[in-house]
Amino acid sequence: MSNQPGITSTTQTDKAYRVGAHGIDMQQPITLYSAAGETFAKGTVLGKISATGYYACYVDGHIDGTEVATGMLTEEFVVAATAAANAVMDIHGLFDSSECTGYDAAAAVDLAGMCKFI
């Protein structure tokens, strides 16, 4: 559980988005941001907001930087409105695409070379 105001984190053990331990040592600390307050599921595909350097849900149609997939969130986070929180994302490994929230063909292209999806 996070000790930052406005954020809680929980481990969601029933969602196995990672397939095996390959690449588990390739995780990146990030700052996760939510303008409206939201729950980010474990395995959520993330993009980096160009203006702030914070990370948010990847959306292929956006034009703020989050249209480029950069990795997947390692655990579930609940972020209050206009809050930022320290988190960790996977940037390398083998993943189950059906368990990655926001995954699409464009995300697969963005993550090619670092992440493989089955």
DSSP file (Angstrom, degrees, kcal/mol; ACC not computed):
  #  RESIDUE AA STRUCTURE BP1 BP2  ACC     N-H-->O    O-->H-N    N-H-->O    O-->H-N    TCO  KAPPA ALPHA  PHI   PSI    X-CA   Y-CA   Z-CA
    1    1 A M              0   0    0      0, 0.0     9,-0.1     0, 0.0     7,-0.1   0.000 360.0 360.0 360.0 133.7    0.0    0.0    0.0
    2    2 A S        -     0   0    0      1,-0.1     7,-0.1     7,-0.1     5,-0.1  -0.387 360.0-150.2 -73.4 150.6    1.4    3.4   -0.9
    3    3 A N        +     0   0    0     -2,-0.1    -1,-0.1     2,-0.1     5,-0.1   0.211  62.7 111.5-104.0  14.6    2.0    6.0    1.7
    4    4 A Q  S >  S-     0   0    0      3,-0.2     3,-1.6    82,-0.1    -2,-0.1  -0.695  77.8-105.0 -87.9 138.9    1.3    8.9   -0.7
    5    5 A P  T 3  S+     0   0    0      0, 0.0    75,-0.1     0, 0.0    -1,-0.1  -0.363 103.2  17.9 -60.3 137.4   -1.8   11.1   -0.2
    6    6 A G  T 3  S+     0   0    0      1,-0.1    74,-2.5    73,-0.1     2,-0.4   0.481 110.6  87.4  84.7   2.0   -4.5   10.3   -2.7
    7    7 A I  E <   +A   79   0A   0     -3,-1.6     2,-0.4    72,-0.2    72,-0.2  -0.994  43.9 177.7-139.2 142.1   -3.1    7.0   -3.9
    8    8 A T  E     -A   78   0A   0     70,-2.0    70,-2.8    -2,-0.4     2,-0.4  -0.970  10.9-160.6-131.0 152.1   -3.4    3.4   -2.9
    9    9 A S  E     -A   77   0A   0     -2,-0.4     2,-0.3    68,-0.2    68,-0.2  -0.983   8.2-178.7-131.4 146.8   -1.9    0.4   -4.5
   10   10 A T  E     -A   76   0A   0     66,-1.8    66,-1.0    -2,-0.4     2,-0.6  -0.972  29.8-117.0-138.5 153.6   -2.8   -3.2   -4.2
   11   11 A T        -     0   0    0     -2,-0.3     2,-0.9    64,-0.2    64,-0.1  -0.828  21.2-154.7 -92.5 126.4   -1.4   -6.4   -5.7
   12   12 A Q    >   +     0   0    0     -2,-0.6     3,-1.0     1,-0.2    -2,-0.0  -0.829  15.3 178.5-102.9  95.8   -3.9   -8.1   -8.0
   13   13 A T  T 3  S+     0   0    0     -2,-0.9    -1,-0.2     1,-0.2    -2,-0.0   0.659  70.1  65.9 -77.4 -16.1   -2.8  -11.7   -7.9
   14   14 A D  T 3  S+     0   0    0      1,-0.1     2,-0.7     2,-0.0    -1,-0.2   0.557  86.3  77.6 -84.9  -5.7   -5.6  -13.1  -10.1
   15   15 A K    <   -     0   0    0     -3,-1.0     2,-1.0     1,-0.0     3,-0.2  -0.892  58.0-174.5-109.1 109.9   -4.4  -11.3  -13.2
   16   16 A A        +     0   0    0     -2,-0.7    80,-0.1     1,-0.2    83,-0.1  -0.668  22.6 151.5-104.0  77.3   -1.4  -12.9  -14.8
   17   17 A Y        +     0   0    0     -2,-1.0    79,-3.0    82,-0.2     2,-0.4   0.763  58.0  74.9 -77.2 -25.0   -0.4  -10.6  -17.7
   18   18 A R  B    S-C   95   0B   0     77,-0.2     2,-0.7    -3,-0.2    77,-0.3  -0.744  70.3-153.1 -90.7 134.7    3.3  -11.6  -17.5
   19   19 A V        -     0   0    0     75,-3.3    75,-0.3    -2,-0.4     3,-0.2  -0.891  63.6 -27.0-109.2 100.6    4.2  -15.0  -18.9
   20   20 A G  S    S-     0   0    0     -2,-0.7    74,-0.1     1,-0.2    -1,-0.0  -0.150  81.9 -78.0  84.4 177.2    7.3  -16.3  -17.1
   21   21 A A  S >  S+     0   0    0     72,-0.1     3,-2.3     2,-0.1     4,-0.3   0.452  79.4 129.0 -96.6  -3.0   10.1  -14.4  -15.4
   22   22 A H  T 3  S+     0   0    0      1,-0.3    72,-0.6    -3,-0.2    -3,-0.1  -0.337  82.2   9.1 -57.5 126.9   12.0  -13.4  -18.5
   23   23 A G  T >  S+     0   0    0     70,-0.2     3,-2.5    -2,-0.1    68,-0.3   0.470  83.3 130.6  85.4   2.5   12.7   -9.7  -18.4
   24   24 A I  T <  S+     0   0    0     -3,-2.3     3,-0.1     1,-0.3    -2,-0.1   0.766  71.5  59.2 -62.0 -22.5   11.5   -9.2  -14.8
   25   25 A D  T 3  S+     0   0    0     -4,-0.3     2,-0.6     1,-0.2    -1,-0.3   0.448  88.9  79.6 -83.0   0.6   14.8   -7.4  -14.1
   26   26 A M    <   +     0   0    0     -3,-2.5    65,-2.1    66,-0.2    66,-0.5  -0.553  62.9 133.7-107.9  65.1   13.8   -4.9  -16.8
   27   27 A Q  E     -E   90   0C   0     -2,-0.6    63,-0.2    63,-0.2    44,-0.0  -0.861  40.8-149.0-114.3 151.6   11.4   -2.7  -14.9
   28   28 A Q  E     -E   89   0C   0     61,-2.8    61,-2.4    -2,-0.3     2,-0.2  -0.970  13.9-127.9-124.8 128.5   11.3    1.1  -14.9
   29   29 A P  E     +E   88   0C   0      0, 0.0     2,-0.3     0, 0.0    59,-0.3  -0.539  40.1 172.3 -70.2 140.5   10.2    3.4  -12.1
   30   30 A I  E     -E   87   0C   0     57,-2.6    57,-2.4    -2,-0.2     2,-0.6  -0.873  37.5-115.9-140.0 169.5    7.7    5.9  -13.3
   31   31 A T  E     -E   86   0C   0     22,-0.3    24,-3.3    -2,-0.3     2,-0.4  -0.975  31.6-153.2-111.5 118.0    5.3    8.7  -12.1
   32   32 A L  E     -Ef  85  55C   0     53,-3.4    53,-2.4    -2,-0.6     2,-0.4  -0.731  13.3-166.3 -93.2 136.3    1.7    7.7  -12.8
   33   33 A Y  E     -E   84   0C   0     22,-2.8     2,-0.4    -2,-0.4    24,-0.2  -0.952  15.0-175.1-129.9 144.5   -0.8   10.5  -13.3
   34   34 A S  E     -E   83   0C   0     49,-1.8    48,-1.1    -2,-0.4    49,-0.9  -0.970   9.2-170.3-137.0 122.8   -4.6   10.8  -13.4
   35   35 A A  S    S+     0   0    0     -2,-0.4    -1,-0.1    46,-0.2    47,-0.1   0.854  94.3  26.1 -75.5 -35.7   -6.4   14.0  -14.2
   36   36 A A  S    S-     0   0    0     45,-0.2    45,-0.4    46,-0.1    -1,-0.1   0.505 116.0-101.5-107.5  -6.8   -9.9   12.7  -13.2
   37   37 A G        +     0   0    0     43,-0.4     2,-0.3    46,-0.1    43,-0.2   0.481  54.0 164.8  85.3 125.9   -9.0   10.0  -10.7
   38   38 A E  E     -B   79   0A   0     41,-2.0    41,-3.0    42,-0.1     2,-0.6  -0.990  39.6-105.2-164.5 165.3   -9.0    6.3  -11.9
   39   39 A T  E     -B   78   0A   0     -2,-0.3     2,-0.6    39,-0.2    39,-0.3  -0.909  27.4-155.5-100.6 125.0   -8.0    2.8  -11.2
   40   40 A F  E     -B   77   0A   0     37,-3.6    37,-2.4    -2,-0.6     2,-0.1  -0.907  17.9-137.7 -99.4 117.8   -5.2    1.5  -13.3
   41   41 A A    >   -     0   0    0     -2,-0.6     3,-1.9    35,-0.2    32,-0.2  -0.390  28.9 -92.7 -73.5 151.2   -5.3   -2.3  -13.6
   42   42 A K  T 3  S+     0   0    0      1,-0.3    59,-0.3    32,-0.1    32,-0.2  -0.448 117.8  29.0 -56.9 131.8   -2.2   -4.5  -13.3
   43   43 A G  T 3  S+     0   0    0     30,-2.8    -1,-0.3     1,-0.3     2,-0.2   0.499  82.9 156.3  89.8   4.3   -1.0   -4.9  -16.8
   44   44 A T    <   -     0   0    0     -3,-1.9    29,-2.3    56,-0.2     2,-0.3  -0.460  46.2-121.1 -65.1 130.9   -2.4   -1.6  -18.1
   45   45 A V  E     -G   72   0C   0     56,-3.0    13,-2.5    27,-0.2     2,-0.3  -0.596  36.1-157.5 -73.6 131.7   -0.5   -0.4  -21.2
   46   46 A L  E     -GH  71  57C   0     25,-3.0    24,-3.2    -2,-0.3    25,-0.9  -0.786  16.0-166.5-115.5 154.5    1.1    3.0  -20.5
   47   47 A G  E     -GH  69  56C   0      9,-2.7     9,-2.3    -2,-0.3     2,-0.5  -0.922  27.9-112.1-131.0 160.2    2.3    6.0  -22.5
   48   48 A K  E     - H   0  55C   0     17,-0.7     2,-0.5    20,-0.5     7,-0.2  -0.827  23.0-129.2-100.0 124.9    4.4    8.9  -21.5
   49   49 A I    >>  -     0   0    0      5,-3.3     4,-2.9    -2,-0.5     3,-0.5  -0.598  17.3-149.0 -71.2 118.4    2.8   12.4  -21.4
   50   50 A S  T 34 S+     0   0    0     14,-2.7    -1,-0.2    -2,-0.5    15,-0.1   0.871  90.0  51.7 -59.4 -41.9    5.2   14.6  -23.4
   51   51 A A  T 34 S+     0   0    0     13,-0.4    -1,-0.2     1,-0.2    14,-0.1   0.798 126.9  18.6 -70.0 -29.9    4.5   17.8  -21.5
   52   52 A T  T <4 S-     0   0    0     -3,-0.5    -2,-0.2     2,-0.2    -1,-0.2   0.677  89.4-126.1-115.4 -24.3    5.1   16.4  -18.0
   53   53 A G     <  +     0   0    0     -4,-2.9   -22,-0.3     1,-0.3    -3,-0.1   0.409  68.2 130.3  83.7  -2.1    7.0   13.2  -18.3
   54   54 A Y        -     0   0    0     -5,-0.2    -5,-3.3   -24,-0.1     2,-0.3  -0.364  56.0-121.9 -76.8 163.8    4.3   11.5  -16.3
   55   55 A Y  E     +fH  32  48C   0    -24,-3.3   -22,-2.8    -7,-0.2     2,-0.3  -0.849  35.0 161.5-110.4 146.9    2.7    8.2  -17.4
   56   56 A A  E     - H   0  47C   0     -9,-2.3    -9,-2.7    -2,-0.3   -22,-0.1  -0.859  50.9 -49.8-147.5 178.4   -0.9    7.5  -18.1
   57   57 A C  E     - H   0  46C   0     -2,-0.3   -11,-0.3   -24,-0.2     2,-0.2  -0.322  60.5-116.0 -57.7 134.2   -3.1    5.0  -20.0
   58   58 A Y        +     0   0    0    -13,-2.5     2,-0.3     9,-0.1     9,-0.2  -0.541  36.0 177.4 -68.6 133.8   -1.9    4.4  -23.6
   59   59 A V    >   -     0   0    0      7,-1.7     3,-1.8    -2,-0.2     9,-0.0  -0.918  23.6-149.2-141.0 115.1   -4.5    5.5  -26.2
   60   60 A D  T 3  S+     0   0    0     -2,-0.3     7,-0.1     1,-0.3    -1,-0.1   0.790  94.7  53.7 -55.7 -33.1   -3.4    5.2  -29.8
   61   61 A G  T 3  S+     0   0    0      5,-0.1    -1,-0.3     2,-0.0     6,-0.1   0.543  86.2 103.7 -83.4  -6.8   -5.6    8.1  -31.0
   62   62 A H    <   -     0   0    0     -3,-1.8     3,-0.1     4,-0.1     5,-0.0  -0.220  55.1-157.1 -71.6 165.9   -4.2   10.7  -28.5
   63   63 A I  S    S+     0   0    0      1,-0.1    -1,-0.1     3,-0.1    -3,-0.1   0.041  73.6  86.0-129.5  24.8   -1.7   13.4  -29.5
   64   64 A D  S    S-     0   0    0    -14,-0.0   -14,-2.7   -15,-0.0   -13,-0.4   0.273 113.6 -87.7-108.7   9.7   -0.1   14.1  -26.1
   65   65 A G  S >  S+     0   0    0    -16,-0.2     3,-1.5   -15,-0.1   -17,-0.7  -0.013 111.6  96.6 107.3 -28.0    2.6   11.4  -26.1
   66   66 A T  T 3   +     0   0    0    -19,-0.3    -7,-1.7     1,-0.3   -17,-0.1   0.500  64.1  81.5 -74.7  -0.9    0.4    8.6  -24.6
   67   67 A E  T 3  S+     0   0    0     -9,-0.2     2,-0.6   -19,-0.2    -1,-0.3   0.544  81.6  73.7 -77.4  -5.8   -0.3    7.4  -28.2
   68   68 A V  S <  S-     0   0    0     -3,-1.5   -20,-0.5   -20,-0.2     2,-0.2  -0.944  85.5-134.4-109.9 115.7    3.0    5.6  -28.0
   69   69 A A  E     +G   47   0C   0     -2,-0.6   -22,-0.2    37,-0.2     3,-0.1  -0.481  28.9 171.3 -70.0 135.2    3.0    2.5  -25.8
   70   70 A T  E     -     0   0C   0    -24,-3.2     2,-0.3     1,-0.4   -23,-0.2   0.557  54.4 -50.1-121.9 -15.3    6.0    2.4  -23.4
   71   71 A G  E     -G   46   0C   0    -25,-0.9   -25,-3.0   -28,-0.0    -1,-0.4  -0.975  56.8 -80.1 165.6-172.7    5.3   -0.6  -21.1
   72   72 A M  E     -GI  45  90C   0     18,-1.8    18,-3.3    -2,-0.3   -27,-0.2  -0.957  40.5-108.7-125.3 140.5    2.8   -2.2  -18.7
   73   73 A L  E     - I   0  89C   0    -29,-2.3   -30,-2.8    -2,-0.4    16,-0.2  -0.436  21.4-147.0 -67.0 134.6    2.0   -1.3  -15.1
   74   74 A T  S    S+     0   0    0     14,-2.4     2,-0.3   -32,-0.2    -1,-0.1   0.689  74.9  12.1 -82.0 -19.2    3.3   -4.0  -12.7
   75   75 A E  S    S-     0   0    0     13,-0.4     2,-0.2   -34,-0.1   -64,-0.2  -0.971  89.0 -84.3-150.6 163.9    0.5   -3.7  -10.1
   76   76 A E  E     -A   10   0A   0    -66,-1.0   -66,-1.8    -2,-0.3     2,-0.4  -0.477  43.5-171.9 -71.7 139.2   -3.0   -2.1   -9.7
   77   77 A F  E     -AB   9  40A   0    -37,-2.4   -37,-3.6   -68,-0.2     2,-0.6  -0.995  18.5-156.1-132.1 140.3   -3.1    1.5   -8.6
   78   78 A V  E     -AB   8  39A   0    -70,-2.8   -70,-2.0    -2,-0.4     2,-0.5  -0.977  21.3-169.4-111.4 116.7   -6.0    3.7   -7.6
   79   79 A V  E     -AB   7  38A   0    -41,-3.0   -41,-2.0    -2,-0.6   -72,-0.2  -0.924  15.5-132.1-115.1 128.6   -5.0    7.4   -8.2
   80   80 A A    >   -     0   0    0    -74,-2.5     3,-1.7    -2,-0.5   -43,-0.4  -0.268  47.5 -70.2 -70.1 161.9   -7.1   10.3   -6.9
   81   81 A A  T 3  S+     0   0    0    -45,-0.4   -46,-0.2     1,-0.3   -45,-0.2  -0.256 118.5   2.7 -56.6 138.3   -8.0   13.2   -9.2
   82   82 A T  T 3  S+     0   0    0    -48,-1.1     2,-0.3     1,-0.2    -1,-0.3   0.728 103.2 134.1  53.6  29.7   -5.0   15.4  -10.2
   83   83 A A  E <   -E   34   0C   0     -3,-1.7   -49,-1.8   -49,-0.9     2,-0.4  -0.773  42.5-156.3-106.2 152.1   -2.7   13.1   -8.3
   84   84 A A  E     -E   33   0C   0     -2,-0.3     2,-0.3   -51,-0.2   -51,-0.2  -0.949  14.9-176.0-122.1 147.4    0.7   11.7   -9.3
   85   85 A A  E     -E   32   0C   0    -53,-2.4   -53,-3.4    -2,-0.4     2,-0.3  -0.994  30.0-109.8-145.5 147.6    2.2    8.6   -7.8
   86   86 A N  E     +E   31   0C   0     -2,-0.3     2,-0.2   -55,-0.2   -55,-0.2  -0.611  50.5 153.6 -75.0 135.2    5.4    6.6   -8.0
   87   87 A A  E     -E   30   0C   0    -57,-2.4   -57,-2.6    -2,-0.3     2,-0.4  -0.825  36.3-119.0-147.6-176.8    4.9    3.2   -9.7
   88   88 A V  E     -E   29   0C   0    -59,-0.3   -14,-2.4    -2,-0.2     2,-0.4  -0.994  20.2-163.8-134.5 140.1    6.8    0.6  -11.7
   89   89 A M  E     -EI  28  73C   0    -61,-2.4   -61,-2.8    -2,-0.4     2,-0.3  -0.962  21.8-121.2-126.0 147.3    6.3   -0.6  -15.3
   90   90 A D  E     +EI  27  72C   0    -18,-3.3   -18,-1.8    -2,-0.4   -63,-0.2  -0.662  28.4 173.2 -78.7 134.4    7.5   -3.6  -17.2
   91   91 A I        +     0   0    0    -65,-2.1     2,-0.3    -2,-0.3   -64,-0.1   0.342  63.7  35.1-123.1   2.9    9.5   -2.7  -20.3
   92   92 A H  S    S+     0   0    0    -66,-0.5     2,-0.3   -69,-0.3    -1,-0.3  -0.978  80.3  62.2-156.2 141.8   10.7   -6.1  -21.3
   93   93 A G  E    S- d   0 115B   0     21,-1.7    23,-2.6    -2,-0.3     2,-0.5  -0.888  76.9 -54.3 142.5-169.2    9.4   -9.7  -21.3
   94   94 A L  E     - d   0 116B   0    -72,-0.6   -75,-3.3   -75,-0.3     2,-0.3  -0.944  54.5-176.3-112.4 127.7    6.8  -12.1  -22.5
   95   95 A F  E     -Cd  18 117B   0     21,-2.9    23,-2.4    -2,-0.5     2,-0.8  -0.901  32.9-120.6-131.1 151.4    3.2  -11.0  -21.9
   96   96 A D    >   -     0   0    0    -79,-3.0     3,-2.0    -2,-0.3     4,-0.3  -0.824  23.5-156.6 -88.5 108.0   -0.4  -12.4  -22.4
   97   97 A S  G >  S+     0   0    0     -2,-0.8     3,-1.2     1,-0.3     6,-0.2   0.794  89.6  62.7 -59.8 -29.7   -2.0   -9.7  -24.6
   98   98 A S  G 3  S+     0   0    0      1,-0.2    -1,-0.3    -3,-0.1   -81,-0.1   0.662 105.1  47.7 -71.1 -14.1   -5.5  -10.7  -23.4
   99   99 A E  G <  S+     0   0    0     -3,-2.0     2,-0.7   -82,-0.2    -1,-0.2   0.341  90.0  94.4-105.3   3.3   -4.5   -9.7  -19.9
  100  100 A C  S X  S-     0   0    0     -3,-1.2     3,-1.8    -4,-0.3     2,-0.2  -0.864  74.1-136.3-102.0 109.2   -3.0   -6.3  -20.8
  101  101 A T  T 3  S+     0   0    0     -2,-0.7   -56,-3.0   -59,-0.3    -2,-0.1  -0.450  88.6  14.6 -66.0 125.7   -5.6   -3.5  -20.5
  102  102 A G  T 3  S+     0   0    0      1,-0.3    -1,-0.3    -2,-0.2     5,-0.1   0.406  87.6 150.7  91.1  -1.8   -5.4   -1.2  -23.5
  103  103 A Y    <   +     0   0    0     -3,-1.8    -1,-0.3    -6,-0.2     2,-0.3  -0.417  12.5 152.5 -66.3 135.4   -3.3   -3.5  -25.7
  104  104 A D     >  -     0   0    0     -2,-0.1     4,-2.0     1,-0.0     3,-0.2  -0.899  59.8 -85.4-149.3-180.0   -3.9   -3.2  -29.4
  105  105 A A  H  > S+     0   0    0     -2,-0.3     4,-1.7     1,-0.2     5,-0.1   0.858 125.9  53.0 -61.1 -36.7   -2.0   -3.8  -32.7
  106  106 A A  H  > S+     0   0    0      1,-0.2     4,-2.4     2,-0.2    -1,-0.2   0.878 107.0  52.2 -67.8 -36.7   -0.4   -0.4  -32.5
  107  107 A A  H  > S+     0   0    0      2,-0.2     4,-2.3     1,-0.2    -2,-0.2   0.898 106.1  54.8 -63.7 -39.7    0.9   -1.0  -29.0
  108  108 A A  H  X S+     0   0    0     -4,-2.0     4,-0.7     1,-0.2    -1,-0.2   0.894 109.7  47.0 -60.1 -40.0    2.4   -4.3  -30.2
  109  109 A V  H >< S+     0   0    0     -4,-1.7     3,-0.8     2,-0.2    -2,-0.2   0.928 111.5  50.4 -66.3 -45.7    4.3   -2.3  -32.8
  110  110 A D  H 3< S+     0   0    0     -4,-2.4    -2,-0.2     1,-0.2    -1,-0.2   0.871 117.1  40.3 -59.4 -38.0    5.4    0.4  -30.3
  111  111 A L  H >X S+     0   0    0     -4,-2.3     4,-2.6    -5,-0.1     3,-1.9   0.453  84.3 128.8 -94.2  -1.9    6.7   -2.3  -27.9
  112  112 A A  T <<  +     0   0    0     -3,-0.8     4,-0.1    -4,-0.7    -3,-0.1  -0.238  69.7  29.3 -56.5 140.4    8.3   -4.6  -30.5
  113  113 A G  T 34 S+     0   0    0      2,-0.4    -1,-0.2     1,-0.1     3,-0.1  -0.025 126.7  44.4  97.9 -29.9   11.9   -5.5  -29.7
  114  114 A M  T <4 S+     0   0    0     -3,-1.9   -21,-1.7     1,-0.3     2,-0.4   0.716 115.2  37.4-111.3 -36.6   11.4   -5.2  -26.0
  115  115 A C  E  <  -d   93   0B   0     -4,-2.6     2,-0.4   -23,-0.2    -2,-0.4  -0.949  60.9-161.5-124.0 139.2    8.1   -7.0  -25.3
  116  116 A K  E     -d   94   0B   0    -23,-2.6   -21,-2.9    -2,-0.4     2,-0.4  -0.941  11.6-155.7-116.3 141.7    6.6  -10.1  -26.9
  117  117 A F  E      d   95   0B   0     -2,-0.4   -21,-0.2   -23,-0.2   -23,-0.0  -0.928 360.0 360.0-121.4 141.8    2.9  -10.9  -26.7
  118  118 A I              0   0    0    -23,-2.4   -22,-0.2    -2,-0.4    -1,-0.1   0.320 360.0 360.0-119.0 360.0    1.1  -14.2  -27.0
